[in-house]
Amino acid sequence: MPETLRELARCPRTPSRCVLEGEVAASGRSEEEVLAPLRERLRVMRASIEKGLATKAPSVAGMVGWNARTLWEADDPLQAPLLKRVQAYAMAVNEENARMGRIVAAPTAGSAGTLPGALFGVADHLGIPEDRLLMPVVLAAGVGQIISRTIFIAGASGGCQAEIGSSAAMAAAAVVELLEGTAAQAVHAAGLALQNTLGLVCDPVGGFVEVPCVMRNGFYAVHAVSAAQQALAGIESPIPADEVILAMASIGRLLPPELKETGEGGLAQTPTGKKLAKRALGEAEAEG
């Protein structure tokens, strides 16, 4: 398993192959033993997309639940089917999470929609068969593992940049691999995605992973696709991706506790945010 994104960028083969071979060597498991659970995770991702798009049932706190299907069924005035698909897929997954449905933390539950939104969205848009998504997911896991060696991937430790930033980096690299880009392009995509999430705070209304989290996954799934498109065009991250990770860790340490998943700052402390939280807490208690 490559220790750094710089090392991954130098992979002479597809980057997922270097990740897979490294995991086999480190764990002592066979390739099939490593890949089998990832196939199951792909199945769960697809199921959470389909379930999320099929219902408008409210979440536990009642703040979300209808957004993904609303977007999916709406007219497309921009005539941008990929944009619409990627957003709807990502929000579908996170609304399933908010309903306490089954999702894949990628790398966290709060950022679970970004990777499947980008990866499945691009694949379905281009008619790419699902069996080609396995190795891009291997690469996404490898990128997430490298990031996690430097900073905890959690809003409580580094703000939302640590969650949605990491998921966007993972998704961007995965989309590059899906579209047959090089290892260097995949790493540049990850760096581009990550550097443009720096400083993003974690301010969930009422402490629930609903507002702004569901829509944020829709936005950053598109962000990941944009990073992949730029990297595939030959645009490179001016700051090496490993240095971007270090910058994110530094910023995470500087963020005050109020902006790290406590619900004590940002959107959560706006007048409307407080009203929504009060209503949501009442609905959650009634549900319980």
Secondary structure by P-SEA (a helix, b strand, c coil): ccccaaaaaaccccaaaaaaaaaaaaccccccccaaaaaaaaaaaaaaaaaaaaccccccccccccaaaaaaacccccccaaaaaaaaaaaaaaaaaaacccccccccccccaaaaaaaaaaaaaaccccccaaaaaaaaaaaaaaaaacccccccccccccaaaaaaaaaaaaaaaaacccaaaaaaaaaaaaaaaccbbbbccccccccccaaaaaaaaaaaaaaaaaaaacccccccaaaaaaaaaaaaaaccccccccccccccccaaaaaaaaaaaaaaaaac
